[in-house]
Amino acid sequence: MLVGPSRPEHIAGLRAATRYAGPLFVDPPLRAFRTAGLEHGLTSTYHPLAALKGAVALARGFRQAGRQGDVVQQGGTFVLGPGNRIHFEWRDRYAGDGPDLDDVVQAIPPAPPRSRESEG
């Protein structure tokens, strides 16, 4: 599931750019982002390490598509549940910051065994 600091009219563009087909929610007033304690502001967006990450990405051929939503809101990665469990949490410190994907995948709890009754 993704939560974006955006408006509903931006969902189609995000799906087209990323091919993400899972649940997607928007949070224009940034309630979820404030609750999660995520960074917001010019200093995190235009941080020197963000510029370095951007230059490396550009050199590797990545191009930023149109920006939408709150462009100075930094993201985070969380693995939650079931219940009130937090298995993994990461808060981006600057634009382009992010966790090691292997750490995120390792934090995902195994799916509960399926009963034979639900396989029909």
ChimeraX attribute file (.defattr): number of C-alpha atoms within 10 A of each C-alpha:
attribute: neighborCount
match mode: 1-to-1
recipient: residues
	/A:1	10
	/A:2	10
	/A:3	16
	/A:4	22
	/A:5	22
	/A:6	18
	/A:7	15
	/A:8	13
	/A:9	11
	/A:10	15
	/A:11	15
	/A:12	10
	/A:13	14
	/A:14	18
	/A:15	13
	/A:16	10
	/A:17	11
	/A:18	8
	/A:19	10
	/A:20	12
	/A:21	10
	/A:22	9
	/A:23	8
	/A:24	14
	/A:25	15
	/A:26	18
	/A:27	16
	/A:28	16
	/A:29	12
	/A:30	18
	/A:31	11
	/A:32	15
	/A:33	20
	/A:34	11
	/A:35	8
	/A:36	16
	/A:37	12
	/A:38	17
	/A:39	21
	/A:40	20
	/A:41	13
	/A:42	13
	/A:43	14
	/A:44	20
	/A:45	20
	/A:46	13
	/A:47	15
	/A:48	13
	/A:49	16
	/A:50	18
	/A:51	15
	/A:52	12
	/A:53	16
	/A:54	17
	/A:55	13
	/A:56	12
	/A:57	14
	/A:58	12
	/A:59	10
	/A:60	9
	/A:61	9
	/A:62	11
	/A:63	10
	/A:64	10
	/A:65	9
	/A:66	8
	/A:67	10
	/A:68	15
	/A:69	16
	/A:70	17
	/A:71	14
	/A:72	17
	/A:73	21
	/A:74	22
	/A:75	23
	/A:76	19
	/A:77	16
	/A:78	16
	/A:79	17
	/A:80	15
	/A:81	11
	/A:82	10
	/A:83	6
	/A:84	7
	/A:85	9
	/A:86	12
	/A:87	15
	/A:88	15
	/A:89	14
	/A:90	17
	/A:91	17
	/A:92	18
	/A:93	20
	/A:94	25
	/A:95	24
	/A:96	18
	/A:97	17
	/A:98	15
	/A:99	13
	/A:100	9
	/A:101	10
	/A:102	8
	/A:103	10
	/A:104	16
	/A:105	11
	/A:106	11
	/A:107	16
	/A:108	14
	/A:109	12
	/A:110	7
	/A:111	7
	/A:112	6
	/A:113	6
	/A:114	8
	/A:115	8
	/A:116	7
	/A:117	6
	/A:118	6
	/A:119	6
	/A:120	5
